[in-house]
Amino acid sequence: SSCSKKDSSFSRKDKPQRVVSLLGASTETIYRLGLSEKLVGRSHECDYPPACLSIPCISRPRIDVEASSIEINKAVSAHSANGEPVYKLDDEVISQLD
């Protein structure tokens, strides 16, 4: 199999040097694992624990989140139909992360 242990250069001894979290649950998990010092970026949806709010935000929605649910659904469907992401990553902020 192409996923055999022999082919992998990653081991449990390897630890992440820097982490960017794109999911709120991932951010919470990073903090619970005691790895918050590795977290250098977060998504616009990551807001817990409150300490993560001081970490640079690297994403934003490409749709109007204040719109009605019908309009949001239409916008998400249109992006999906065109193969476009619903969220935008901020390349400039990402490139400046420590």
DSSP file (Angstrom, degrees, kcal/mol; ACC not computed):
  #  RESIDUE AA STRUCTURE BP1 BP2  ACC     N-H-->O    O-->H-N    N-H-->O    O-->H-N    TCO  KAPPA ALPHA  PHI   PSI    X-CA   Y-CA   Z-CA
    1    1 A S    >         0   0    0      0, 0.0     3,-1.1     0, 0.0     0, 0.0   0.000 360.0 360.0 360.0 151.2    0.0    0.0    0.0
    2    2 A S  T 3   +     0   0    0      1,-0.3     0, 0.0     5,-0.0     0, 0.0   0.561 360.0  58.4 -76.1  -7.1    1.2    3.6   -0.7
    3    3 A C  T 3  S+     0   0    0      5,-0.0    -1,-0.3     3,-0.0     5,-0.1   0.062  75.5 139.1-108.8  24.2    0.4    4.5    3.0
    4    4 A S    X>  -     0   0    0     -3,-1.1     3,-0.8     1,-0.1     4,-0.7  -0.278  65.5-115.4 -68.8 157.1    2.7    1.9    4.6
    5    5 A K  G >4 S+     0   0    0      1,-0.2     3,-0.6     2,-0.2    -1,-0.1   0.806 114.0  62.1 -62.4 -29.9    4.8    3.0    7.6
    6    6 A K  G 34 S+     0   0    0      1,-0.2    -1,-0.2     3,-0.0    -3,-0.0   0.853 103.8  48.5 -63.9 -34.1    8.0    2.4    5.6
    7    7 A D  G <4 S+     0   0    0     -3,-0.8     2,-0.3     2,-0.0    -1,-0.2   0.618  93.2  93.8 -82.6 -13.2    7.0    5.1    3.1
    8    8 A S    <<  -     0   0    0     -4,-0.7    -5,-0.0    -3,-0.6    -3,-0.0  -0.642  50.1-170.1 -88.6 134.5    6.1    7.7    5.7
    9    9 A S        +     0   0    0     -2,-0.3     2,-0.4     2,-0.0    -1,-0.1   0.441  65.3  92.6 -96.0  -1.6    8.6   10.3    6.9
   10   10 A F        +     0   0    0     -5,-0.0     2,-0.3     3,-0.0    -2,-0.1  -0.758  52.4 175.2 -93.8 135.4    6.4   11.4    9.7
   11   11 A S    >   -     0   0    0     -2,-0.4     3,-1.3     1,-0.0    -2,-0.0  -0.884  46.6-106.0-131.9 167.8    6.7    9.9   13.1
   12   12 A R  T 3  S+     0   0    0     -2,-0.3    -1,-0.0     1,-0.3    -2,-0.0   0.720 118.6  64.9 -65.8 -19.2    5.1   10.5   16.5
   13   13 A K  T 3  S+     0   0    0      2,-0.1    -1,-0.3     0, 0.0     2,-0.2   0.773  84.2  91.2 -72.8 -25.6    8.4   12.0   17.6
   14   14 A D    <   -     0   0    0     -3,-1.3    -4,-0.0     1,-0.0     0, 0.0  -0.506  62.6-166.4 -70.6 136.2    7.8   14.8   15.0
   15   15 A K        -     0   0    0     -2,-0.2     2,-0.1     0, 0.0    -2,-0.1  -0.951  28.1-100.0-123.4 146.1    6.0   17.7   16.4
   16   16 A P        -     0   0    0      0, 0.0     3,-0.1     0, 0.0     0, 0.0  -0.376  22.8-160.0 -63.9 139.4    4.4   20.6   14.5
   17   17 A Q  S    S+     0   0    0      1,-0.4     2,-0.3    -2,-0.1     0, 0.0   0.873  78.0   4.7 -83.7 -42.3    6.5   23.7   14.4
   18   18 A R        -     0   0    0      2,-0.0     2,-0.4    21,-0.0    -1,-0.4  -0.991  68.3-160.2-143.3 147.1    3.6   26.0   13.5
   19   19 A V  E     -a   39   0A   0     19,-2.7    21,-2.9    -2,-0.3    22,-1.1  -0.991   8.0-166.3-133.2 137.6   -0.1   25.4   13.2
   20   20 A V  E     -a   41   0A   0     -2,-0.4     2,-0.5    20,-0.2    22,-0.2  -0.995  19.0-149.8-117.6 124.9   -2.9   27.3   11.5
   21   21 A S  E     +a   42   0A   0     20,-2.3    22,-0.9    -2,-0.5    25,-0.2  -0.820  21.0 177.4-100.0 129.3   -6.4   26.2   12.5
   22   22 A L        +     0   0    0     -2,-0.5     2,-0.4    20,-0.2    23,-0.1   0.383  68.3  59.2-107.2   0.9   -9.3   26.5   10.1
   23   23 A L  S  > S-     0   0    0      1,-0.1     4,-2.0    20,-0.1     3,-0.3  -0.994  74.5-135.4-132.7 137.7  -11.9   24.9   12.4
   24   24 A G  H  > S+     0   0    0     -2,-0.4     4,-2.3     1,-0.2     5,-0.2   0.895 108.2  53.5 -55.1 -43.2  -13.1   26.0   15.8
   25   25 A A  H  > S+     0   0    0      1,-0.2     4,-2.2     2,-0.2    -1,-0.2   0.858 107.1  52.4 -63.5 -34.5  -13.0   22.5   17.2
   26   26 A S  H  > S+     0   0    0     -3,-0.3     4,-2.6     2,-0.2    -1,-0.2   0.902 107.8  51.1 -67.1 -40.5   -9.3   22.2   16.0
   27   27 A T  H  X S+     0   0    0     -4,-2.0     4,-2.1     2,-0.2    -2,-0.2   0.935 110.9  48.3 -61.6 -46.2   -8.4   25.4   17.8
   28   28 A E  H  X S+     0   0    0     -4,-2.3     4,-2.5     1,-0.2    -1,-0.2   0.905 111.8  50.3 -60.2 -41.8  -10.0   24.1   21.0
   29   29 A T  H  X S+     0   0    0     -4,-2.2     4,-2.1     2,-0.2    -2,-0.2   0.902 106.9  54.1 -64.5 -41.5   -8.2   20.8   20.6
   30   30 A I  H  <>S+     0   0    0     -4,-2.6     5,-2.6     1,-0.2     6,-0.3   0.916 111.7  45.4 -58.5 -44.3   -4.8   22.5   20.1
   31   31 A Y  H ><5S+     0   0    0     -4,-2.1     3,-1.5     1,-0.2     5,-0.3   0.917 111.3  51.9 -66.7 -42.6   -5.4   24.4   23.4
   32   32 A R  H 3<5S+     0   0    0     -4,-2.5    -1,-0.2     1,-0.3    -2,-0.2   0.818 107.1  53.8 -64.8 -29.6   -6.5   21.3   25.2
   33   33 A L  T 3<5S-     0   0    0     -4,-2.1    -1,-0.3    -5,-0.2    -2,-0.2   0.491 117.1-115.3 -81.2  -2.7   -3.4   19.5   24.1
   34   34 A G  T < 5S+     0   0    0     -3,-1.5     3,-0.3    -4,-0.2    -3,-0.2   0.767  83.8 118.7  76.1  25.5   -1.2   22.3   25.5
   35   35 A L    >>< +     0   0    0     -5,-2.6     3,-2.3    -6,-0.2     4,-0.6   0.113  24.1 120.3-109.1  20.7    0.1   23.3   22.0
   36   36 A S  G >4  +     0   0    0     -6,-0.3     3,-1.0     1,-0.3    -1,-0.2   0.795  67.9  65.2 -58.9 -28.3   -1.3   26.8   21.9
   37   37 A E  G 34 S+     0   0    0     -3,-0.3    -1,-0.3     1,-0.2    -2,-0.1   0.705  99.3  54.4 -67.3 -17.0    2.2   28.2   21.6
   38   38 A K  G <4 S+     0   0    0     -3,-2.3   -19,-2.7    -8,-0.1     2,-0.6   0.650  84.3 100.3 -86.4 -17.1    2.4   26.5   18.2
   39   39 A L  E <<  +a   19   0A   0     -3,-1.0   -19,-0.2    -4,-0.6     3,-0.1  -0.593  36.5 159.9 -77.8 116.3   -0.8   28.2   16.9
   40   40 A V  E     +     0   0A   0    -21,-2.9     2,-0.3    -2,-0.6   -20,-0.2   0.512  62.2  22.7-114.0 -10.1    0.1   31.1   14.7
   41   41 A G  E     -a   20   0A   0    -22,-1.1   -20,-2.3    14,-0.1     2,-0.3  -0.992  58.6-172.5-156.0 154.6   -3.1   31.6   12.7
   42   42 A R  E     -ab  21  57A   0     14,-2.1    16,-3.0    -2,-0.3    17,-0.4  -0.947  27.8-103.8-144.3 162.2   -6.9   30.9   13.0
   43   43 A S    >   -     0   0    0    -22,-0.9     3,-1.2    -2,-0.3    17,-0.1  -0.377  38.4-105.4 -81.7 167.6  -10.0   31.1   11.0
   44   44 A H  T 3  S+     0   0    0      1,-0.2    -1,-0.1    -2,-0.1   -22,-0.1   0.695 120.6  57.3 -64.6 -19.0  -12.6   33.9   11.4
   45   45 A E  T 3  S+     0   0    0    -23,-0.1     2,-0.7     2,-0.0    -1,-0.2   0.594  80.5  99.2 -89.2 -12.3  -14.8   31.3   13.1
   46   46 A C    <   +     0   0    0     -3,-1.2    -4,-0.0     1,-0.2   -22,-0.0  -0.667  33.9 140.9 -80.7 113.5  -12.3   30.4   15.8
   47   47 A D        +     0   0    0     -2,-0.7    -1,-0.2     1,-0.2     6,-0.2   0.279  34.7 113.8-136.2   9.0  -13.4   32.3   18.9
   48   48 A Y        +     0   0    0    -24,-0.1    -1,-0.2     1,-0.1   -20,-0.1  -0.998  66.3  31.6-142.5 136.9  -12.8   29.8   21.8
   49   49 A P  S >  S-     0   0    0      0, 0.0     3,-2.5     0, 0.0     4,-0.3   0.580  88.3-130.0 -69.4 159.4  -10.9   29.8   24.0
   50   50 A P  G >  S+     0   0    0      0, 0.0     3,-1.8     0, 0.0     4,-0.2   0.774 102.6  70.9 -52.7 -28.6  -11.0   33.6   24.2
   51   51 A A  G >  S+     0   0    0      1,-0.3     3,-1.4     2,-0.2     4,-0.1   0.783  86.1  67.2 -59.3 -26.4   -7.1   33.6   24.3
   52   52 A C  G X  S+     0   0    0     -3,-2.5     3,-1.9     1,-0.3    -1,-0.3   0.703  79.9  79.1 -69.7 -17.1   -7.1   32.6   20.6
   53   53 A L  G <  S+     0   0    0     -3,-1.8    -1,-0.3    -4,-0.3    -2,-0.2   0.690  85.1  61.2 -65.9 -16.3   -8.6   35.9   19.6
   54   54 A S  G <  S+     0   0    0     -3,-1.4    -1,-0.3    -4,-0.2    -2,-0.2   0.553  87.0  92.3 -83.6  -7.5   -5.2   37.5   19.9
   55   55 A I  S <  S-     0   0    0     -3,-1.9   -14,-0.1    -4,-0.1   -15,-0.1  -0.676  94.3 -91.8 -87.5 139.9   -3.9   35.2   17.2
   56   56 A P        -     0   0    0      0, 0.0   -14,-2.1     0, 0.0     2,-0.5  -0.186  34.5-130.6 -55.2 137.4   -4.0   36.5   13.6
   57   57 A C  B     -b   42   0A   0    -16,-0.2   -14,-0.2     1,-0.1   -13,-0.1  -0.784  24.1-178.2 -89.4 128.1   -7.2   35.7   11.6
   58   58 A I        +     0   0    0    -16,-3.0    32,-3.1    -2,-0.5     2,-0.3   0.304  55.8  51.6-113.8   8.7   -6.3   34.3    8.2
   59   59 A S  E     +C   89   0B   0    -17,-0.4    30,-0.2    30,-0.3   -17,-0.0  -0.939  48.5 179.9-142.2 164.6   -9.8   33.8    6.6
   60   60 A R  E     -C   88   0B   0     28,-1.7    28,-3.3    -2,-0.3     2,-0.1  -0.972  37.6 -96.1-156.7 154.3  -13.1   35.5    5.9
   61   61 A P  E     -C   87   0B   0      0, 0.0    26,-0.3     0, 0.0     4,-0.1  -0.459  18.5-147.6 -72.7 148.1  -16.3   34.4    4.2
   62   62 A R  S    S+     0   0    0     24,-3.5     2,-0.3    -2,-0.1    25,-0.1   0.307  80.2  66.8 -94.2   7.1  -16.8   35.3    0.6
   63   63 A I  S    S-     0   0    0     23,-0.3     2,-1.0     4,-0.0     9,-0.1  -0.808  98.2 -94.2-123.0 165.0  -20.5   35.8    1.1
   64   64 A D    >   -     0   0    0     -2,-0.3     3,-1.4     1,-0.2    11,-0.1  -0.703  33.3-170.7 -80.9 104.0  -22.6   38.3    3.1
   65   65 A V  T 3  S+     0   0    0     -2,-1.0    -1,-0.2     1,-0.3     7,-0.1   0.593  83.0  62.5 -74.7  -9.1  -23.1   36.5    6.4
   66   66 A E  T 3  S+     0   0    0     -3,-0.0    -1,-0.3     6,-0.0     3,-0.1   0.489  84.6 103.4 -89.6  -4.8  -25.6   39.2    7.4
   67   67 A A  S <  S-     0   0    0     -3,-1.4    -4,-0.0     1,-0.1     2,-0.0  -0.155  85.9 -82.9 -71.1 169.8  -27.9   38.2    4.5
   68   68 A S     >  -     0   0    0      1,-0.1     4,-2.7     4,-0.0     5,-0.2  -0.282  41.7-107.7 -68.3 161.1  -31.1   36.2    5.0
   69   69 A S  H  > S+     0   0    0      1,-0.2     4,-2.5     2,-0.2     5,-0.1   0.856 121.5  54.1 -61.6 -33.8  -30.8   32.4    5.2
   70   70 A I  H  > S+     0   0    0      2,-0.2     4,-2.3     1,-0.2    -1,-0.2   0.931 110.7  45.5 -64.8 -44.7  -32.3   32.1    1.7
   71   71 A E  H  > S+     0   0    0      2,-0.2     4,-2.6     1,-0.2    -2,-0.2   0.895 112.5  50.7 -66.5 -40.0  -29.7   34.6    0.3
   72   72 A I  H  X S+     0   0    0     -4,-2.7     4,-2.9     2,-0.2     5,-0.2   0.934 110.2  50.2 -61.8 -45.1  -26.9   32.8    2.0
   73   73 A N  H  X S+     0   0    0     -4,-2.5     4,-2.6    -5,-0.2    -2,-0.2   0.912 111.1  48.9 -59.3 -43.5  -28.1   29.5    0.7
   74   74 A K  H  X S+     0   0    0     -4,-2.3     4,-2.5     2,-0.2    -1,-0.2   0.919 112.7  47.8 -61.9 -43.8  -28.2   30.9   -2.9
   75   75 A A  H  X S+     0   0    0     -4,-2.6     4,-2.5     2,-0.2    -2,-0.2   0.923 113.0  47.0 -65.3 -44.6  -24.7   32.4   -2.5
   76   76 A V  H  X S+     0   0    0     -4,-2.9     4,-2.7     1,-0.2    -1,-0.2   0.920 113.0  49.9 -63.0 -43.4  -23.2   29.1   -1.2
   77   77 A S  H  X S+     0   0    0     -4,-2.6     4,-2.8    -5,-0.2    -2,-0.2   0.898 110.6  50.0 -61.9 -41.1  -25.0   27.2   -3.9
   78   78 A A  H  X S+     0   0    0     -4,-2.5     4,-1.6     2,-0.2    -2,-0.2   0.928 111.9  47.0 -64.7 -45.1  -23.6   29.5   -6.6
   79   79 A H  H  <>S+     0   0    0     -4,-2.5     5,-3.2     1,-0.2     4,-0.3   0.933 114.4  48.0 -60.9 -44.8  -20.1   29.3   -5.3
   80   80 A S  H ><5S+     0   0    0     -4,-2.7     3,-1.5     1,-0.2    -2,-0.2   0.917 109.0  52.7 -62.7 -44.0  -20.4   25.5   -5.1
   81   81 A A  H 3<5S+     0   0    0     -4,-2.8    -1,-0.2     1,-0.3    -2,-0.2   0.822 112.2  46.5 -61.8 -31.3  -21.8   25.2   -8.6
   82   82 A N  T 3<5S-     0   0    0     -4,-1.6    -1,-0.3    -5,-0.2    -2,-0.2   0.384 115.6-115.1 -91.4   3.1  -18.9   27.3   -9.9
   83   83 A G  T < 5S+     0   0    0     -3,-1.5    -3,-0.2    -4,-0.3    -2,-0.1   0.779  70.1 140.9  69.3  26.2  -16.3   25.2   -8.0
   84   84 A E      < -     0   0    0     -5,-3.2    -1,-0.2    -6,-0.2    -2,-0.1  -0.770  54.4-112.2-102.8 145.6  -15.4   28.3   -5.9
   85   85 A P        -     0   0    0      0, 0.0    -1,-0.1     0, 0.0    -3,-0.0  -0.391  10.7-141.2 -71.6 153.8  -14.7   28.2   -2.2
   86   86 A V  S    S+     0   0    0     -2,-0.1   -24,-3.5   -25,-0.1   -23,-0.3   0.669  86.6  55.5 -85.1 -20.6  -17.1   30.0    0.2
   87   87 A Y  E    S-C   61   0B   0    -26,-0.3     2,-0.5   -25,-0.1   -28,-0.0  -0.843  73.0-143.5-116.3 152.4  -14.2   31.2    2.3
   88   88 A K  E     -C   60   0B   0    -28,-3.3   -28,-1.7    -2,-0.3     2,-0.4  -0.959  10.4-145.3-115.4 128.1  -11.1   33.3    1.4
   89   89 A L  E     -C   59   0B   0     -2,-0.5     2,-1.2   -30,-0.2   -30,-0.3  -0.760  20.2-125.9 -89.2 139.0   -7.7   32.7    2.9
   90   90 A D     >  -     0   0    0    -32,-3.1     4,-2.6    -2,-0.4     5,-0.2  -0.706  25.2-174.0 -89.2  94.2   -5.7   35.9    3.4
   91   91 A D  H  > S+     0   0    0     -2,-1.2     4,-2.5     1,-0.2    -1,-0.2   0.839  81.3  55.9 -58.2 -36.5   -2.4   35.0    1.7
   92   92 A E  H  > S+     0   0    0      2,-0.2     4,-0.8     1,-0.2    -1,-0.2   0.936 110.7  43.0 -64.9 -46.4   -0.7   38.2    2.8
   93   93 A V  H >4 S+     0   0    0      1,-0.2     3,-1.0     2,-0.2     4,-0.4   0.926 113.8  52.4 -64.7 -44.0   -1.4   37.5    6.5
   94   94 A I  H >< S+     0   0    0     -4,-2.6     3,-1.4     1,-0.3    -2,-0.2   0.904 105.5  54.4 -58.6 -43.0   -0.4   33.9    6.1
   95   95 A S  H 3< S+     0   0    0     -4,-2.5    -1,-0.3     1,-0.3    -2,-0.2   0.706 108.8  50.1 -66.3 -18.4    2.9   34.8    4.5
   96   96 A Q  T << S+     0   0    0     -3,-1.0    -1,-0.3    -4,-0.8    -2,-0.2   0.397  82.0 120.2-100.6   2.1    3.7   37.0    7.5
   97   97 A L    <         0   0    0     -3,-1.4   -56,-0.1    -4,-0.4   -57,-0.0  -0.407 360.0 360.0 -69.3 142.4    3.0   34.4   10.2
   98   98 A D              0   0    0    -58,-0.2    -1,-0.1    -2,-0.1    -4,-0.0   0.437 360.0 360.0 -82.6 360.0    5.9   33.5   12.5
